[in-house]
Each structure stands twice: as structure tokens, then as C-alpha cells.
Amino acid sequence: MTAETDYPVEPPLIDLPIKTASRGFYDGFSREVTIPSKIIVSLLIMWAIFFPVSASETLTAANSSIIATFSGWYVYLVAFLMLVCFVLAIVPQSGSLRIGNPGEKPEFGRFSWFAMLFGAGIGIGMLTYSTGEPMAHFANNPDIIRGTIEAQTAEAIRPAYVYTFLHWGFAAWGTYALVGLAIGYVAYRRDLPLTIRSALAPLFGLRLSGAWGHVVDIVAVVATILGVAVTMGLGVEQFVAGLARLGLGDWLLDPDGSSSALAVIVALFVLVGASTLSALSGVGRGIKWLSNLNMGLSFALLALFLVAGSGLYGLKLLGVGVWDYIRTLVPNSLTLFRGGGEFGDALVQWQLDWSVFYWAWWIAFAPFVGMFIARISRGRTIREYVLGVILVPSLMCFAWMTIVGGTAIDLELSGAAQGSILEAGISDQLFATLAVLLDPAVASVVSGLVVLLLMTYLITSADSAILIVNTINGAGESEGERRHHILFWGAALAFVVGSMLILGGIDAIRITMIIGALPFSFVVAIMGVAILKAVAYDLRRKHHGVPTTAQACNEIAAGK
């Protein structure tokens, strides 16, 4: 806590006590956060399992109401988060501040840091949407809806990538970067707990030690579980589609091509079971090995598409796409379609199905990814952090989308695919592309590697999410006895994904996530204001010779 001083600007808050249990089942955990979080998630699971019809109808109605009311909020919030990040990076005084003590060296070298950002940025969603999203916008996007271009033609390609990049570029990574910066800045400069509530301390101070702080962390835990559930749901659907492509039985798919209930249960038992076992062992050799395997297989798959696919075409799309994206970033980020007129309702529905869904997904995923990025970014300047976190993963995503997705589009335009990729479900489009591109035997081998890659991504994502949830519940601490709680959150994640997939497919998970992301969206907005205040006040403190870090405050106190 800040001592009384004669400084013109008070030193920062350097102590935010969070009460945790000292014995028993919740030893090391905040009961006020952990128990309500478990109750909320458990009630959601039981509702979906025991009252599926009521749950489906209520969620659908709530989603329609929330989307109609808050779609503009999501659009403008994400634009605000990007603006905050770039302002802090561009302004020389703020950009030079460190996420840590002055002169502190980064914990990880740039290569390792970029590699970990790659692991966070290229995952399950990329495997699903690398072909799925460009193909979807190739068939339907706002320009096609307005009738200015024709669907599934060469002229539809550039707009398709404008909107693909819009969803996977600076908006996504600006959201993650803002949350990570807000947490890391106060955790590593001011020695506050590495948890969500700490990011709001520049605004609310010690009041966050009590009920309001508990509410913030509870909201973050629920949002994390629902955000990861979407990723897991997409991954499970694609995992099952891959197994079906490998000829492992008709039982995997229902007549409409969706994953069967039995396939979902078996996949979740294997994947979440492995994730839970990994989390129980901590972040050790197993996870490190899996992460390295992820990176190796990902680059191998990308290299395959570069060599055997339309590599040069994809690289050309990358260059043109980046230019188009930068040129249209501001107007597209601020565009909110309105209903009415000839095309209004169709444009609104497109934005709800794509942009608003993505903004909610990134926000729901931000506690998990943001805390991860904060933990690996200590010692970086704000400028290096923002540019590294936003630009590098965005370019990685763009490369995937253009090289892999560009190959799929080229195969359709040339007539080689004969509509087989376009007609495939989004979870199956990557496998459909491989089936057209390669000989059947080679396609089976590569599809098997993709299934393996999906499995490792699913395991590491779920494992990391479980550990992050425990860190939030443990007031920023990740050590200690966590076994029973890891088992609970592993089971909870499996039941959320399984019940929602069986209840209404991936759409049910999307709806639940959009609803669950709404409370945390307000927390993220306040984070944006909090980090601006924290940096502005630290610059004032520097000007007046006032300590800005916990280390400096403690040294002065010791000197007295």
C-alpha cells in the first residue's frame, strides 16, 4: 500500500491483498471466486443436460436480444482497444516504458518469444478457418450482398481476404494485447497479483481486494471457459471429420454430416482426459514437447501447401491482401450495418454471423490468451510488446489464410475441385482440399498428420486454459495443490462442450459464448481506460521524480 508522502503525485499502489484459504480443500484459493465460478458453470451444464429444449430456446432468444442491442458495442469496443494499443506504442514516452523494472531484460529471447506467440496464434481456429473463412467470403460478403461483384468469381477474391484479415488481424490481437498489457504492466512494475482484477487497480485501487474484485475474476473465469469451449467445439468437430476421412467408421457422422453424439463423447473423453492429465503434471516436459510438435507439424503443413499447392498464388494474395487490409482497416473497423432497404437486413445478418461473433470470441478468449502473453512478456518495452504481439501473429494468420485458403480457392476457380470444397462443411474443408490436391494415399497420410496436429492443439489449449483458470482462482498464484480443481475444470470443460454440441451443435456454443462474453466486454473496456491512466500517471511520476515501480518504492522505504 502506498505510504503517506510529500510527492506532488502519489506513488502507485504496490499491494493488492486478495484473501485466500490457508487450509482445507481450497488451500491457496480464493473461495469467493472459485466457488461461485464453479456454481455458475455447473448450473449451465445441468441446464443444458436436463432441460435441453428450454435451454436451446432461451439461449436463442437471449442471443437475438443481446446481438440486436450490443452489436454496436462490440464493434466500437474492439476499435477502441486497437486504438489504445497503437497510441501507447507510437507515443515515444509511453512506448519506452517497460513491462517490468527500468532496464530489466526480457525473460525470453525474441525467437522464443515469437515462437510462443506463434503457439498462441496458430491453433485450432486456424486449422478450421484457414480454408473455411476465405471460401465463405468468396461465396458471400458485403460486396456480393450489395451486388457490386459476383460470388465465386475472380473478382470476389480480394474482398474475401479483406474481411478474412479484418477478423483475424489487428482486431483479434489488439484485444489480446490490451488485456495482456493491462495485466502485465501492473503485475511486473507494481508487484500486483497476476490476475484480472489487478488490471483495474489504477482506477479502483484497494476496493478490488473485496467484492468488486471477486466479481471481475468470476466473470473472467466464466468467459474463459466459454471462449475455450468454442475453440474446443470447433476442434472436436474437425477432429471427428478427420477421423471420418480416414475411414474409421460411419458411426462418427450423422446422416446430415455433423458429428454424432457418440463421436463427440469419445473425442472429448480422449482429448480432455489427456489435457487434464497434462495439467495435473504441470507445464513440464510433456507440454513443451507437444508445443514443439505443434510448431513442427504446422510449418510442415504450410510448406506442403507452398510446394504442392498454389504457393506463388498464395504469396501474391498475401501481398495484395495486406495492402487492401491496411487501406480499409479504419472504415471497416468502424462500420456498423443497419437494417432496412434492399440490402440492409442481409448486411446486418452477415455482420452478426461473422464480425460480431469474432469480436465476442476474442473478448471471451482474452483472459486466457492475455494472461499467457503477459507471463511471457516481462521486460519488454510497451512499443516492442504491442508491435510484436499484434503484428507478428497477424502476419502468421494472414500467411495461413492466403497460402492454405488460396490453394482451396484456386482449386475451385480452376475447376479441379468441381465444387467439392465449397460444398463441404467448414470442419471438413481442409480435408476436402487435401483430397483434391494430393493422391488418395498421400492425402490419407497428410490428413492423419492434420488429425494429430488437431489433437495436440486441443490438448495444449485445454491444458493451458485449465491452468489459467486455476491461476485466476488462486489470486495470481499457479503453485500449490491444484489436483482436485484441475479435475473439476477438465470435467466442466468437457461437459460444456459436449452438452452444447449435442444440444445444438457449434451454433449452441457460439450463442452461449456471445452471451458469456458480454459481461467481460465491460471489464475489457475498463482495462483500456485503466492502462491509459496507469501509463499517464507513471509519466507524470517520472517527470516529478516519483517512483513508478514496486522495486523503487521499496528501496525508498528501506532507505528511510
C-alpha positions in Angstrom: 0.0 0.0 0.0 1.2 3.5 -0.7 2.6 5.3 2.3 2.0 9.0 3.1 4.4 11.2 1.1 5.0 14.8 0.1 5.2 13.9 -3.5 3.2 16.0 -6.0 1.9 12.7 -7.4 1.3 9.7 -5.2 3.4 6.6 -5.9 1.5 3.7 -7.4 -0.4 1.1 -5.4 2.0 -1.8 -4.9 0.0 -4.1 -2.8 -3.4 -5.6 -3.6 -4.2 -8.2 -1.0 -6.6 -11.0 -2.1 -7.8 -13.3 0.7 -7.1 -17.0 0.1 -7.8 -20.0 2.2 -4.9 -21.3 4.3 -6.0 -24.8 4.8 -8.5 -27.4 3.5 -9.8 -28.2 0.1 -9.5 -24.6 -1.1 -6.0 -24.1 0.3 -4.3 -21.3 -1.7 -7.6 -20.4 -3.5 -10.0 -17.5 -3.1 -13.2 -19.2 -2.0 -15.1 -16.1 -3.0 -14.0 -16.5 -6.7 -13.6 -20.3 -7.0 -17.0 -21.4 -5.5 -19.3 -19.0 -7.4 -17.4 -19.8 -10.7 -17.9 -23.5 -10.2 -21.6 -23.0 -9.3 -22.3 -20.8 -12.4 -20.6 -23.3 -14.8 -22.2 -26.3 -13.1 -25.7 -24.7 -13.4 -25.1 -24.0 -17.1 -24.1 -27.6 -17.7 -27.1 -29.1 -15.7 -29.5 -26.7 -17.5 -28.2 -27.9 -20.9 -28.3 -31.6 -20.0 -31.6 -31.8 -18.1 -33.6 -29.1 -19.9 -32.2 -29.1 -23.4 -35.3 -27.7 -25.1 -35.7 -24.9 -22.6 -32.0 -24.1 -22.7 -31.9 -24.0 -26.5 -35.0 -21.8 -26.8 -33.8 -19.4 -24.0 -30.3 -19.1 -25.3 -31.5 -18.4 -28.9 -33.9 -15.7 -27.6 -31.3 -14.2 -25.3 -28.8 -14.2 -28.1 -31.1 -12.4 -30.5 -31.8 -9.7 -27.9 -28.2 -9.3 -27.0 -27.0 -9.1 -30.5 -29.6 -6.6 -31.5 -28.7 -4.4 -28.5 -25.0 -4.8 -28.2 -23.6 -5.4 -31.7 -22.5 -1.8 -32.0 -20.9 -2.0 -28.6 -18.7 -5.0 -29.7 -17.7 -3.2 -33.0 -16.7 0.1 -31.4 -15.1 -1.6 -28.3 -12.7 -3.6 -30.4 -11.8 -0.5 -32.5 -11.1 1.4 -29.2 -8.9 -1.4 -27.9 -6.8 -1.3 -31.1 -6.5 2.5 -30.9 -5.3 2.3 -27.3 -2.6 -0.2 -28.1 -1.3 1.7 -31.1 -1.4 5.1 -29.2 0.6 3.7 -26.3 3.2 2.2 -28.8 3.5 5.2 -31.0 3.9 7.9 -28.4 7.6 8.0 -27.6 7.3 8.5 -23.8 4.8 5.7 -23.2 6.4 3.3 -25.8 9.7 3.3 -24.0 8.2 2.2 -20.6 8.9 -1.4 -19.7 6.6 -4.1 -18.5 8.8 -4.6 -15.5 11.5 -2.5 -13.8 13.5 0.0 -15.8 16.5 -1.6 -17.5 15.1 -5.1 -16.8 15.9 -7.6 -19.6 13.2 -9.7 -21.2 12.8 -13.2 -19.7 12.8 -14.8 -23.2 14.8 -14.0 -26.3 12.9 -12.7 -29.3 12.9 -16.1 -31.1 11.5 -17.9 -28.2 9.0 -15.1 -27.6 7.8 -15.1 -31.2 7.6 -18.9 -31.1 5.3 -18.8 -28.1 3.2 -16.1 -29.8 3.0 -18.4 -32.8 1.7 -21.2 -30.5 -0.9 -18.9 -29.2 -1.9 -17.5 -32.6 -1.9 -20.5 -34.9 -4.1 -23.1 -33.4 -7.4 -25.0 -33.8 -9.2 -22.0 -35.2 -6.6 -21.6 -37.9 -6.9 -25.2 -39.0 -10.7 -24.8 -39.3 -10.9 -21.3 -40.8 -7.7 -21.2 -43.0 -9.9 -22.7 -45.8 -13.3 -22.2 -44.3 -13.3 -18.4 -43.9 -11.8 -17.4 -47.3 -14.1 -19.9 -49.0 -17.1 -18.5 -47.1 -16.4 -14.9 -48.1 -15.6 -16.0 -51.6 -19.2 -17.1 -51.8 -20.8 -14.3 -49.7 -19.5 -11.0 -48.4 -20.9 -7.4 -48.1 -19.8 -6.6 -51.7 -21.6 -9.6 -53.0 -24.7 -8.8 -51.0 -24.7 -5.3 -52.5 -24.4 -6.8 -55.9 -21.2 -5.0 -56.9 -19.4 -8.2 -57.6 -20.4 -11.7 -58.5 -20.0 -14.6 -56.0 -17.3 -17.3 -56.6 -15.5 -15.3 -59.3 -12.0 -14.0 -59.5 -13.2 -10.5 -58.6 -14.6 -11.9 -55.3 -11.2 -13.0 -54.0 -9.8 -9.6 -52.9 -12.9 -8.6 -50.9 -12.9 -12.1 -49.4 -9.5 -11.6 -48.0 -10.2 -8.0 -46.8 -12.9 -9.5 -44.5 -10.9 -12.5 -43.5 -7.9 -10.3 -42.5 -10.3 -8.0 -40.7 -11.4 -10.8 -38.4 -8.0 -12.5 -37.8 -5.7 -9.4 -37.8 -5.2 -6.4 -35.6 -8.7 -6.7 -34.0 -8.0 -10.1 -32.5 -4.5 -9.4 -31.5 -5.2 -5.9 -30.3 -7.8 -7.3 -27.9 -5.3 -9.9 -26.6 -2.5 -7.3 -26.4 -4.6 -4.8 -24.5 -5.6 -7.4 -21.8 -2.1 -8.8 -21.6 -0.6 -5.3 -21.3 -3.1 -4.1 -18.7 -2.3 -7.2 -16.5 1.4 -7.4 -17.1 2.1 -3.7 -16.6 0.8 -3.7 -13.0 1.9 -7.2 -12.2 5.6 -6.7 -13.2 6.0 -3.0 -12.4 3.9 -2.9 -9.2 4.1 -6.5 -8.0 0.3 -6.8 -8.0 -1.1 -10.4 -8.4 -1.1 -11.8 -11.9 -4.9 -11.8 -12.2 -7.6 -10.0 -14.0 -8.7 -7.7 -11.2 -5.2 -6.2 -10.9 -5.5 -4.6 -14.3 -8.3 -2.4 -12.9 -6.2 -1.3 -9.9 -5.1 2.0 -11.4 -8.8 3.1 -11.4 -10.2 1.4 -8.3 -7.3 0.7 -6.0 -7.8 -1.3 -2.9 -11.6 -1.6 -3.5 -10.6 -4.5 -5.7 -9.5 -6.6 -2.8 -13.2 -7.1 -1.9 -16.4 -8.0 -3.6 -15.9 -6.0 -6.8 -12.6 -7.7 -7.4 -14.2 -11.1 -6.9 -16.9 -10.3 -9.4 -14.3 -9.3 -12.0 -12.4 -12.5 -11.6 -15.6 -14.7 -11.6 -16.6 -13.0 -14.9 -13.2 -13.7 -16.3 -13.3 -17.4 -15.3 -16.7 -17.9 -16.9 -15.7 -16.1 -20.1 -12.5 -18.2 -20.3 -14.4 -21.5 -20.0 -17.0 -20.4 -22.7 -14.3 -18.9 -25.0 -12.2 -22.1 -24.8 -15.4 -24.1 -25.3 -15.9 -22.5 -28.7 -12.3 -23.4 -29.7 -12.7 -26.9 -28.4 -16.0 -27.3 -30.1 -14.5 -26.3 -33.5 -11.6 -28.6 -32.9 -13.7 -31.6 -31.9 -15.9 -31.2 -35.0 -12.9 -31.0 -37.2 -11.2 -33.9 -35.4 -14.2 -36.1 -35.9 -14.4 -35.0 -39.6 -10.8 -36.0 -40.0 -11.3 -39.4 -38.4 -14.2 -39.9 -40.8 -12.0 -39.0 -43.8 -9.5 -41.6 -42.6 -12.3 -44.2 -42.8 -12.7 -45.1 -39.2 -16.4 -45.8 -39.4 -19.8 -44.5 -40.3 -20.6 -44.1 -36.6 -18.6 -40.9 -36.5 -21.1 -38.8 -38.5 -24.9 -38.4 -38.5 -26.8 -38.5 -41.8 -26.6 -34.7 -42.2 -22.8 -34.8 -42.0 -22.5 -33.5 -38.4 -20.6 -35.2 -35.7 -22.6 -37.9 -33.9 -23.2 -37.8 -30.2 -21.1 -40.9 -29.6 -18.2 -39.4 -31.7 -18.4 -36.2 -29.6 -18.4 -38.1 -26.3 -15.5 -40.4 -27.4 -13.4 -37.4 -28.7 -13.9 -35.4 -25.6 -13.1 -38.3 -23.3 -9.8 -38.8 -25.1 -8.9 -35.1 -25.7 -10.0 -33.5 -22.4 -8.8 -36.6 -20.5 -5.3 -36.1 -21.9 -5.5 -32.3 -21.3 -6.4 -32.9 -17.7 -3.6 -35.4 -17.1 -1.2 -32.9 -18.7 -2.4 -30.1 -16.4 -2.0 -32.4 -13.4 1.7 -32.8 -14.3 2.1 -29.0 -14.7 3.8 -27.3 -17.5 6.6 -29.7 -17.9 8.4 -31.7 -20.5 5.2 -33.2 -21.9 3.6 -29.8 -22.8 7.0 -28.5 -24.0 7.3 -31.5 -26.3 3.7 -31.1 -27.5 4.2 -27.4 -28.2 7.4 -28.1 -30.3 5.5 -30.8 -32.1 2.7 -28.3 -32.9 5.1 -25.9 -34.4 6.9 -28.5 -36.4 3.7 -30.0 -37.9 2.3 -26.6 -38.5 5.3 -25.4 -40.5 5.4 -28.8 -42.3 1.7 -28.4 -43.4 2.3 -24.8 -44.5 5.3 -25.9 -46.5 3.3 -28.7 -48.2 0.8 -26.1 -49.4 3.6 -23.8 -50.6 5.2 -26.6 -52.6 2.3 -28.8 -53.7 -0.5 -26.2 -53.6 -0.8 -22.8 -55.1 2.1 -21.3 -53.2 3.1 -18.5 -55.5 -0.6 -17.6 -55.9 -1.0 -17.6 -52.1 2.1 -15.3 -51.6 0.6 -12.9 -54.2 -2.7 -12.9 -52.3 -0.7 -12.2 -49.1 0.9 -9.1 -50.5 -2.3 -7.7 -52.1 -4.4 -8.7 -49.1 -2.2 -6.9 -46.6 -2.3 -3.7 -48.7 -6.1 -3.9 -49.1 -6.5 -4.7 -45.4 -4.4 -1.7 -44.2 -6.1 0.6 -46.7 -9.6 -0.4 -45.5 -8.8 -1.0 -41.8 -10.3 2.2 -40.3 -13.6 2.3 -42.2 -14.2 -1.5 -41.9 -13.4 -1.4 -38.2 -16.0 1.4 -37.6 -18.7 0.1 -40.0 -22.0 -0.9 -38.3 -24.6 -2.1 -40.8 -28.2 -1.0 -40.3 -31.3 -2.9 -41.3 -33.8 -1.8 -43.9 -33.6 -1.0 -47.6 -32.8 -3.5 -50.3 -29.6 -5.0 -48.7 -29.7 -3.7 -45.1 -31.1 -6.8 -43.3 -28.8 -9.2 -45.2 -25.7 -7.0 -44.4 -26.7 -6.9 -40.7 -27.1 -10.7 -40.6 -23.7 -11.1 -42.2 -22.1 -8.8 -39.7 -23.7 -10.7 -36.8 -22.7 -14.1 -38.1 -19.1 -13.1 -38.7 -17.7 -9.9 -37.2 -19.8 -9.7 -34.0 -19.2 -13.4 -33.4 -15.5 -12.9 -33.8 -15.3 -9.8 -31.5 -17.2 -11.7 -28.8 -14.9 -14.8 -29.3 -11.7 -12.7 -29.0 -13.1 -10.9 -25.9 -14.1 -14.2 -24.3 -10.7 -15.7 -25.1 -8.8 -12.7 -23.9 -8.4 -13.6 -20.2 -6.7 -16.8 -21.2 -4.5 -15.5 -24.1 -3.9 -12.2 -22.4 -2.6 -13.7 -19.2 -0.5 -16.1 -21.2 1.1 -13.3 -23.2 1.6 -11.2 -20.1 3.5 -14.1 -18.4 6.0 -14.4 -21.3 6.5 -10.6 -22.0 8.1 -9.4 -18.8 11.0 -7.0 -19.6 9.7 -5.8 -23.0 9.0 -2.2 -23.7 5.4 -1.2 -24.4 6.4 -0.4 -28.0 8.1 -3.8 -28.6 5.3 -5.6 -26.9 2.5 -4.0 -28.9 4.2 -4.3 -32.2 5.3 -7.9 -31.5 2.0 -9.2 -30.2 -0.1 -7.5 -32.8 2.0 -7.6 -36.0 3.8 -11.0 -35.8 0.8 -13.2 -35.1 -1.4 -11.3 -37.5 1.1 -11.9 -40.3 1.2 -15.5 -39.4 -2.5 -15.8 -39.6 -2.6 -13.9 -42.9 0.0 -16.3 -44.4 -2.0 -19.3 -43.4 -5.2 -17.9 -44.8 -3.7 -17.0 -48.1 -1.5 -20.0 -48.7 -3.9 -22.7 -47.5 -7.1 -20.9 -48.3 -5.7 -19.5 -51.6 -5.0 -23.1 -52.7 -8.6 -24.1 -52.0 -9.9 -21.1 -53.9 -7.5 -21.7 -56.8 -8.7 -25.4 -57.0 -12.3 -24.2 -57.2 -11.6 -21.5 -59.8 -9.6 -23.8 -62.0 -12.4 -26.4 -61.9 -10.2 -29.1 -60.3 -12.3 -29.3 -57.2 -15.6 -29.2 -59.1 -17.4 -27.7 -56.0 -16.3 -30.4 -53.6 -14.5 -27.9 -51.3 -17.3 -25.3 -51.4 -19.9 -28.0 -50.7 -18.0 -29.5 -47.7 -18.8 -28.3 -44.2 -16.5 -25.8 -42.7 -14.9 -28.5 -40.4 -14.2 -30.7 -43.4 -13.0 -28.2 -46.0 -9.3 -28.6 -45.1 -9.5 -32.3 -45.6 -11.6 -31.8 -48.8 -8.8 -29.5 -50.1 -6.1 -32.2 -49.4 -8.3 -34.8 -51.1 -8.3 -32.7 -54.3 -4.7 -31.6 -54.1 -3.0 -34.9 -53.4 -3.1 -38.6 -54.4 -5.5 -40.6 -52.2 -2.7 -42.4 -50.4 -0.7 -39.2 -49.7 -3.9 -37.3 -48.8 -4.7 -40.0 -46.2 -1.2 -39.7 -44.6 -1.4 -35.9 -44.5 -5.0 -36.0 -43.2 -3.7 -38.2 -40.4 -1.0 -35.7 -39.6 -3.6 -32.9 -39.5 -5.7 -35.0 -37.1 -2.6 -35.5 -34.9 -2.0 -31.7 -35.1 -5.6 -31.0 -34.1 -5.2 -33.4 -31.2 -2.0 -31.8 -29.9 -3.5 -28.3 -30.3 -6.7 -29.3 -28.5 -4.7 -30.9 -25.6 -2.4 -27.9 -25.1 -5.2 -25.4 -25.4 -7.4 -27.1 -22.9 -4.4 -27.7 -20.6 -3.4 -24.1 -20.6 -6.9 -22.9 -20.1 -7.4 -25.1 -17.0 -4.1 -23.8 -15.6 -5.0 -20.1 -16.3 -8.4 -20.6 -14.6 -6.7 -22.0 -11.5 -4.3 -19.1 -11.6 -7.2 -16.6 -11.5 -8.9 -18.6 -8.8 -5.6 -18.8 -6.9 -5.2 -14.9 -6.7 -2.5 -15.0 -9.3 -0.5 -17.9 -7.9 -0.1 -21.1 -10.0 1.8 -23.2 -7.5 0.5 -25.4 -4.8 -2.0 -28.2 -4.6 -4.4 -27.9 -7.6 -5.2 -31.5 -8.4 -8.9 -31.7 -7.4 -9.6 -28.3 -9.0 -7.9 -29.3 -12.2 -10.1 -32.4 -12.4 -13.2 -30.3 -11.9 -12.3 -27.8 -14.6 -11.3 -30.5 -17.0 -14.6 -32.3 -16.5 -16.5 -29.0 -16.7 -14.9 -28.0 -20.0 -15.8 -31.5 -21.4 -19.4 -31.2 -20.2 -19.8 -27.7 -21.6 -18.5 -28.6 -25.0 -20.3 -32.0 -25.1 -23.7 -30.8 -23.9 -23.7 -27.8 -26.2 -22.5 -29.8 -29.3 -25.2 -32.4 -28.7 -27.8 -29.8 -27.8 -27.4 -27.6 -30.9 -24.0 -28.1 -32.5 -21.4 -25.5 -32.7 -24.1 -22.8 -33.0 -25.2 -23.5 -29.4 -21.7 -23.0 -28.2 -21.4 -19.8 -30.2 -24.6 -18.4 -28.7 -23.6 -19.3 -25.2 -20.1 -17.7 -25.7 -21.5 -14.5 -27.1 -23.8 -14.2 -24.1 -21.0 -15.1 -21.7 -18.6 -12.6 -23.3 -20.8 -9.6 -22.7 -20.1 -9.1 -19.0 -16.3 -9.4 -19.6 -16.5 -7.0 -22.5 -17.2 -4.2 -20.0 -14.2 -5.3 -17.9 -12.0 -5.1 -21.0 -13.3 -1.6 -21.8 -12.4 -0.5 -18.3 -9.0 -2.2 -18.7 -8.4 0.1 -21.7 -9.1 3.2 -19.6 -7.1 1.8 -16.7 -3.9 1.2 -18.7 -4.1 4.7 -20.2 -4.3 6.1 -16.7 -1.5 3.9 -15.4 0.9 4.9 -18.1 -0.1 8.6 -18.0 0.4 8.8 -14.2 3.7 6.9 -14.4 4.9 9.5 -17.0 3.9 12.3 -14.5 5.7 10.4 -11.7 8.8 10.2 -13.8 8.6 13.9 -14.5 8.4 14.8 -10.8 11.0 12.2 -9.7 8.4 10.0 -8.0 9.0 6.2 -8.0 6.9 4.3 -10.5 7.7 0.7 -9.6 7.3 -1.5 -6.5 11.1 -2.0 -6.5 11.8 1.7 -6.4 9.1 2.3 -3.7 10.5 -0.5 -1.5 14.1 0.9 -2.0 13.0 4.3 -0.9 11.1 2.9 2.1 14.1 0.8 3.1 16.3 3.9 2.9 14.0 5.8 5.2 
